[in-house]
């Protein structure tokens, strides 16, 4: 039985491949570009004004800032305040001077009739998707999927505003269309809990054939997320300090160790602490015999022919998806948003206020 309360998601999605704590960085989906300045969650308009000025200064002087996030101004369940909604997301967008990701345009409609977007076209249609304790307002799933096709499957950033059990958040998620209808989704510079809920909610909505009902069919978003990571399996890390244990790997979401012993591969349900004792011991075999062999439950393993990862057959398998690298393609919408952020003459504190 997996102890969900002890599953440390940061070990799955944030640990780089070269980290001594292992795991291989297989779920590292946050490919970092150059931005260093971010707009984090703030508690009052004065803080917002200070941070927006810092972002503008960084854009003028260095040409880049990271994406930002903060509490939603109002409730995502309401449709009013559309000017404020888009302007707050412009202010929280990521900007990079060279390689960058597309930002979902604010005028992405088929007819391109007149409206209030930056291009003076009609604004991108937003939808509210709710269920499983979360309500997310974002561009419609139809428009997101159509835009992904238009840019040939490149990774791009989508503005979102959401309610989740920990409060509200406004910012961006980074999305990549995978194979078989799967999507990789990551919350950008959001508090960890917000990123987990929102990214999983967006993923579930994009992957369902009936987006408007998707979240209503999910009982527990975080459990869905854990199961998805558990199904990703692991790759083995070599253990040169041992003559007969050739490699080990660990799946945090499933809390399982995979061990290669003289050409045969075994899986066991263990905690990360036991895995690390085996992985970093000067004598992995002795630790394995003392802590795991005949003492922990075995799991039946499979190995995927394409990605080569080992997984618990009881969990099934889903090849891990990852975001693609940013590109140097000129992105006209990003350019417009950057000019909007730098060039606005109004007080930064007004940038996040509610407007009609």
Secondary structure as UniProt FT lines:
FT   HELIX           4..6
FT   HELIX           9..13
FT   TURN            17..18
FT   TURN            20..21
FT   TURN            24..27
FT   HELIX           45..61
FT   TURN            76..77
FT   HELIX           82..91
FT   STRAND          102..103
FT   TURN            106..107
FT   TURN            118..119
FT   STRAND          126..131
FT   TURN            132..133
FT   STRAND          134..139
FT   HELIX           141..150
FT   TURN            151..153
FT   STRAND          156..164
FT   TURN            165..166
FT   STRAND          167..177
FT   TURN            180..181
FT   STRAND          183..187
FT   HELIX           192..207
FT   HELIX           211..214
FT   HELIX           215..217
FT   HELIX           221..230
FT   TURN            231..232
FT   STRAND          237..238
FT   TURN            240..241
FT   STRAND          245..251
FT   TURN            252..255
FT   STRAND          256..261
FT   TURN            262..263
FT   STRAND          264..269
FT   HELIX           272..280
FT   TURN            282..283
FT   HELIX           284..291
FT   TURN            292..295
FT   STRAND          298..299
FT   STRAND          301..303
FT   TURN            305..307
FT   STRAND          310..312
FT   TURN            313..315
FT   HELIX           332..343
FT   HELIX           348..352
//
